[in-house]
Amino acid sequence: MNSRLLISVLIGFLPVFCNEEQTTSVTGIPAPASHDCSFAELDSLSLTAIYDGNGAKIPDTSANSDSVAWTIINPRDQPSFNGLGRYSDCSGTLIDTKGTDTKAPAYVLTNGHCVGSSLLEPSAVVINKSEAAGKNMFPSYYVENVRSKNLKAYPAQSIAFASMNGTDVGLVALSTSLAALKSLGYCSYPLAHTRPSEGTEIFIGGVPMSGINASLLGLHYAHCTMGKTVSVWEGDYRFLDSFRHRCSILGGNSGSAIFDRHSKEIVGVVNTTVNDSADGQAACSLNHPCEKSTNGTTSTDYLDNYGQYIDFLAACFTPEGYFDATLDSCGIKEKFGE
């Protein structure tokens, strides 16, 4: 796994998270005057991606070409993507816990395979453990900020939740409060309590890294539709509640938030796909995931990427904004028996 992911197709509109007048700045980027990070829509943009404009898959080696169907997000037109960024060698997203306590930490949503110092055991469910040293969230990871090294690191404090047991989701608490980040102009985004249906329009914001030229490293946007829910096996890992999608992704997009275009909520995270570099590997091995049906049939889907639902986390926060897996409303106990 290790965040090495394939790319897929995107068509559509690039949303604006915060549509208020811009006043303050975060690391040189205009920031919203208020923290109403609701979406508006821009006109259709010229997109670049690793499925071409006709929806045909093209190799990962074409990631830097003009034929790719994704969009580089820029801070002037899309300042409210500033709550999305890089977490370690993956992507991460600041979530809106809607808490009332200004001391409550900021939380970053990412993958389970992006936290800690090594891959989690297949049966592991981690709750409130220390994060590995040196793990940081870099919000506002726009291409021009990366080029100018105009970036701010916010250290991780703990792993609030992480598991690769039937899913691949990680939630990290930063050492900085959400209120402090909001006061600097960063946006945060709500988690969905319900799952979207197949065919729902979705989009992804994250940081593709594998094979990307240094001049193009930074936040990219991709748009597609929600696919079918499937059971995915990869090495010793069983992602039994995955969904297909064809939004453009590469290695580094692991942990990228997947948004419902209409509700404007986070409905999932990017997880895995069949790697170009895994050609020739056995089906169901690491970087060469397979699907297993209820009747035991195994198949490899070379066209679709996979995401993981996050609805079980949405009700795991206190009114003050703290993660609490023991809440009756939290879906962790039902899902994992914790």
C-alpha positions as CSV (number, residue, x, y, z in Angstrom):
1,M,0.0,0.0,0.0
2,N,2.2,2.8,1.3
3,S,0.1,5.4,-0.4
4,R,1.0,4.2,-3.9
5,L,-2.2,4.6,-5.8
6,L,-3.5,4.8,-9.4
7,I,-5.4,7.6,-11.1
8,S,-8.8,7.8,-12.6
9,V,-11.3,10.0,-14.3
10,L,-12.8,13.3,-13.5
11,I,-15.4,15.7,-15.0
12,G,-17.2,18.5,-13.5
13,F,-17.1,21.7,-11.5
14,L,-14.6,22.9,-8.9
15,P,-16.4,23.9,-5.7
16,V,-15.6,26.9,-3.5
17,F,-15.6,26.1,0.2
18,C,-15.7,29.5,1.7
19,N,-17.5,32.2,-0.3
20,E,-17.2,35.2,2.0
21,E,-15.0,38.2,1.4
22,Q,-11.3,37.4,2.0
23,T,-9.5,39.5,4.6
24,T,-6.8,37.8,6.7
25,S,-4.1,35.5,5.5
26,V,-2.6,32.1,6.4
27,T,1.0,31.7,5.3
28,G,0.4,34.4,2.7
29,I,-2.9,32.9,1.4
30,P,-6.1,34.9,1.5
31,A,-8.4,33.4,4.2
32,P,-12.2,33.7,4.6
33,A,-13.5,36.5,6.7
34,S,-15.9,34.0,8.4
35,H,-15.6,30.3,8.7
36,D,-18.7,29.5,6.7
37,C,-17.0,26.8,4.6
38,S,-20.1,26.1,2.6
39,F,-19.7,25.4,-1.1
40,A,-20.5,27.4,-4.1
41,E,-19.8,26.4,-7.7
42,L,-17.5,27.8,-10.4
43,D,-18.0,27.4,-14.1
44,S,-16.6,24.2,-15.6
45,L,-12.8,24.4,-15.7
46,S,-10.2,22.9,-18.0
47,L,-9.1,19.8,-16.2
48,T,-6.0,17.7,-16.6
49,A,-5.9,13.7,-15.4
50,I,-4.7,9.9,-15.7
51,Y,-7.7,8.9,-17.5
52,D,-7.8,11.1,-20.5
53,G,-10.6,13.4,-21.5
54,N,-12.4,10.5,-23.1
55,G,-12.3,8.4,-19.9
56,A,-9.7,6.0,-21.2
57,K,-7.1,4.9,-18.6
58,I,-3.6,6.1,-19.3
59,P,-0.4,5.0,-17.5
60,D,0.9,6.5,-14.3
61,T,4.0,7.6,-16.2
62,S,1.7,10.2,-17.9
63,A,1.0,12.0,-14.6
64,N,2.7,15.2,-15.6
65,S,1.2,15.4,-19.0
66,D,-1.5,17.8,-20.2
67,S,-3.8,14.8,-21.0
68,V,-4.5,14.0,-17.3
69,A,-8.0,14.9,-16.0
70,W,-7.5,16.8,-12.7
71,T,-7.1,20.4,-11.6
72,I,-4.3,22.1,-9.6
73,I,-6.0,24.1,-6.9
74,N,-4.7,27.7,-6.5
75,P,-5.1,29.8,-3.4
76,R,-6.5,32.9,-5.1
77,D,-9.5,31.2,-6.7
78,Q,-9.9,28.5,-4.1
79,P,-8.6,29.8,-0.7
80,S,-11.1,27.7,1.2
81,F,-9.3,24.5,0.2
82,N,-6.8,25.6,2.8
83,G,-7.9,23.0,5.4
84,L,-6.8,20.2,3.0
85,G,-3.1,19.3,2.8
86,R,-0.3,16.9,3.4
87,Y,-0.1,14.6,6.4
88,S,3.2,12.8,6.5
89,D,3.5,11.1,3.1
90,C,-0.3,11.0,2.7
91,S,-3.1,13.6,2.4
92,G,-5.2,14.8,5.3
93,T,-8.2,17.1,6.0
94,L,-9.2,19.2,8.9
95,I,-12.6,18.2,10.1
96,D,-15.3,20.4,11.6
97,T,-16.3,18.9,15.0
98,K,-18.7,21.9,15.7
99,G,-17.4,21.9,19.3
100,T,-17.9,24.7,21.7
101,D,-14.6,24.4,23.7
102,T,-12.0,26.6,22.2
103,K,-9.3,24.3,23.6
104,A,-10.5,21.2,21.8
105,P,-7.9,19.9,19.4
106,A,-8.0,20.1,15.6
107,Y,-8.5,16.6,14.1
108,V,-7.1,15.4,10.8
109,L,-8.9,12.7,8.8
110,T,-6.6,10.4,6.8
111,N,-6.0,6.6,6.3
112,G,-5.2,4.1,8.9
113,H,-2.2,3.1,6.9
114,C,-0.9,6.7,7.1
115,V,-0.6,6.8,10.9
116,G,2.1,5.4,13.2
117,S,5.6,4.3,12.3
118,S,4.5,1.1,10.4
119,L,1.5,-0.5,9.0
120,L,-1.1,-1.5,11.5
121,E,-1.8,-5.1,12.2
122,P,-4.9,-6.4,10.3
123,S,-6.9,-6.8,13.5
124,A,-5.8,-3.6,15.2
125,V,-8.1,-0.9,16.4
126,V,-6.2,2.0,17.8
127,I,-7.9,4.5,20.1
128,N,-6.2,7.4,21.8
129,K,-2.6,6.4,21.4
130,S,0.5,8.6,20.9
131,E,1.3,9.3,17.3
132,A,4.8,8.6,16.0
133,A,7.3,11.5,16.3
134,G,7.8,13.8,13.4
135,K,4.2,13.4,12.0
136,N,2.8,16.8,10.9
137,M,-0.1,18.3,9.1
138,F,0.7,20.8,6.4
139,P,-2.6,22.6,5.5
140,S,-2.7,25.1,2.6
141,Y,-0.5,22.7,0.6
142,Y,-1.0,24.6,-2.6
143,V,1.5,24.1,-5.4
144,E,2.7,27.7,-5.3
145,N,3.1,27.5,-1.5
146,V,5.2,24.3,-1.9
147,R,7.3,26.0,-4.6
148,S,8.0,29.0,-2.3
149,K,8.3,26.9,0.8
150,N,5.6,29.0,2.3
151,L,4.2,26.2,4.5
152,K,3.4,25.7,8.2
153,A,3.7,22.4,10.0
154,Y,1.2,21.5,12.8
155,P,2.5,18.6,14.8
156,A,0.3,15.6,15.5
157,Q,-0.3,14.8,19.2
158,S,-2.2,11.5,19.2
159,I,-4.0,9.0,17.1
160,A,-7.6,9.4,18.2
161,F,-8.7,6.4,16.1
162,A,-7.1,4.2,13.5
163,S,-7.8,0.8,12.0
164,M,-7.2,-1.4,9.0
165,N,-9.6,-4.0,10.3
166,G,-12.3,-4.0,7.7
167,T,-11.6,-0.4,6.9
168,D,-8.7,2.0,6.4
169,V,-9.4,5.1,8.4
170,G,-7.3,7.3,10.7
171,L,-8.2,10.3,12.8
172,V,-5.3,12.3,14.3
173,A,-5.5,15.0,17.0
174,L,-3.1,17.9,16.5
175,S,-1.3,19.7,19.3
176,T,-3.1,22.9,18.0
177,S,-6.8,23.6,18.8
178,L,-9.3,23.8,16.0
179,A,-10.3,27.3,17.3
180,A,-6.8,28.5,16.9
181,L,-6.6,27.3,13.3
182,K,-10.0,28.8,12.5
183,S,-8.8,32.1,13.9
184,L,-5.9,32.0,11.4
185,G,-8.4,31.5,8.6
186,Y,-8.2,27.8,8.0
187,C,-11.4,26.0,7.0
188,S,-12.6,22.6,8.4
189,Y,-15.2,20.3,6.9
190,P,-18.1,18.3,8.3
191,L,-18.3,14.5,8.4
192,A,-21.4,12.9,6.9
193,H,-23.6,10.8,9.2
194,T,-25.1,8.8,6.3
195,R,-23.7,7.2,3.2
196,P,-24.4,8.5,-0.3
197,S,-26.0,6.2,-2.8
198,E,-24.3,4.8,-5.9
199,G,-24.1,7.4,-8.6
200,T,-23.8,10.4,-6.2
201,E,-21.5,13.1,-7.5
202,I,-18.3,13.3,-5.4
203,F,-15.0,15.1,-5.5
204,I,-11.6,14.7,-3.9
205,G,-9.0,17.2,-2.7
206,G,-5.5,15.9,-1.9
207,V,-1.8,15.8,-2.7
208,P,-0.7,13.3,-5.4
209,M,3.0,12.7,-5.0
210,S,4.2,9.5,-6.8
211,G,5.8,10.5,-10.1
212,I,4.7,14.1,-9.9
213,N,7.3,16.7,-10.9
214,A,8.4,19.0,-8.1
215,S,6.9,22.0,-9.9
216,L,3.4,20.3,-9.8
217,L,3.5,19.1,-6.2
218,G,0.5,20.3,-4.2
219,L,-3.3,20.1,-3.9
220,H,-5.2,18.7,-6.8
221,Y,-8.9,18.4,-7.3
222,A,-10.8,15.5,-9.0
223,H,-14.5,14.9,-9.6
224,C,-16.4,11.6,-10.4
225,T,-19.3,9.6,-9.1
226,M,-19.7,7.2,-6.2
227,G,-19.5,3.6,-7.4
228,K,-20.7,0.2,-6.0
229,T,-20.0,-1.0,-2.5
230,V,-17.6,-4.0,-2.6
231,S,-15.4,-6.2,-0.4
232,V,-11.7,-5.6,-1.1
233,W,-8.9,-7.9,-0.1
234,E,-5.2,-6.7,-0.2
235,G,-2.5,-8.9,1.3
236,D,-3.6,-9.7,4.9
237,Y,-6.1,-6.8,4.9
238,R,-9.8,-7.1,4.4
239,F,-11.5,-3.8,3.4
240,L,-15.0,-5.4,3.6
241,D,-16.9,-2.1,3.3
242,S,-15.2,-0.3,0.4
243,F,-16.7,1.6,-2.5
244,R,-15.5,2.1,-6.1
245,H,-14.8,5.5,-7.6
246,R,-13.0,6.9,-10.6
247,C,-11.7,10.2,-9.2
248,S,-8.1,10.8,-10.2
249,I,-5.5,9.8,-7.6
250,L,-1.9,8.8,-7.3
251,G,0.4,7.8,-4.5
252,G,0.2,10.5,-1.9
253,N,-3.6,10.8,-2.3
254,S,-4.0,8.2,0.4
255,G,-6.2,9.7,3.1
256,S,-7.7,12.4,0.8
257,A,-11.2,13.3,1.8
258,I,-14.0,12.4,-0.6
259,F,-16.8,14.9,-0.5
260,D,-20.5,14.6,-1.6
261,R,-20.8,17.4,-4.1
262,H,-24.3,18.2,-3.1
263,S,-24.3,17.8,0.7
264,K,-20.8,19.3,0.9
265,E,-19.9,16.7,3.6
266,I,-17.0,14.3,3.8
267,V,-18.3,10.8,2.9
268,G,-15.1,8.8,2.7
269,V,-11.4,8.7,2.3
270,V,-9.2,7.5,-0.7
271,N,-7.8,4.1,0.1
272,T,-6.2,1.9,-2.5
273,T,-6.2,0.6,-6.1
274,V,-4.4,-1.7,-8.4
275,N,-0.9,-0.2,-8.9
276,D,0.6,0.0,-12.4
277,S,3.9,-1.2,-10.7
278,A,2.1,-4.3,-9.4
279,D,1.5,-5.8,-12.8
280,G,2.5,-9.4,-12.7
281,Q,1.9,-9.7,-8.9
282,A,-0.6,-12.2,-7.6
283,A,-4.2,-11.0,-7.2
284,C,-5.1,-9.9,-3.7
285,S,-1.5,-9.0,-2.8
286,L,-0.3,-5.7,-1.5
287,N,-0.7,-3.0,-4.2
288,H,-2.8,-5.5,-6.2
289,P,-6.1,-5.6,-4.4
290,C,-8.9,-7.8,-5.5
291,E,-12.7,-7.9,-5.0
292,K,-14.4,-10.9,-3.4
293,S,-18.1,-11.4,-3.9
294,T,-20.5,-13.0,-1.4
295,N,-20.4,-16.3,-3.4
296,G,-16.6,-16.4,-3.1
297,T,-15.7,-15.3,-6.6
298,T,-12.4,-13.3,-6.8
299,S,-11.9,-10.7,-9.5
300,T,-9.4,-7.8,-10.1
301,D,-10.8,-4.4,-11.2
302,Y,-8.1,-2.6,-13.1
303,L,-10.2,0.5,-13.8
304,D,-11.7,1.6,-10.5
305,N,-10.1,3.0,-7.4
306,Y,-11.4,2.4,-3.8
307,G,-12.5,4.5,-0.9
308,Q,-13.6,3.8,2.6
309,Y,-16.8,5.1,4.3
310,I,-16.4,7.3,7.4
311,D,-20.0,7.7,8.6
312,F,-19.3,5.6,11.7
313,L,-17.0,8.4,13.0
314,A,-19.5,11.3,12.5
315,A,-21.2,11.0,15.9
316,C,-18.0,10.3,17.9
317,F,-17.5,13.8,19.2
318,T,-18.8,15.5,22.3
319,P,-20.6,18.8,22.1
320,E,-17.4,20.5,23.2
321,G,-15.5,19.0,20.2
322,Y,-13.6,16.1,21.7
323,F,-13.4,12.7,20.2
324,D,-14.9,10.0,22.4
325,A,-15.3,6.5,21.2
326,T,-17.4,5.5,24.2
327,L,-20.3,7.7,23.3
328,D,-23.5,5.8,22.6
329,S,-23.9,7.6,19.3
330,C,-20.4,6.6,18.2
331,G,-20.3,3.9,15.5
332,I,-17.0,2.4,16.5
333,K,-18.3,-0.1,19.1
334,E,-20.9,-1.4,16.7
335,K,-18.4,-1.7,13.8
336,F,-15.4,-3.0,15.7
337,G,-16.8,-4.3,19.1
338,E,-14.5,-1.9,21.0
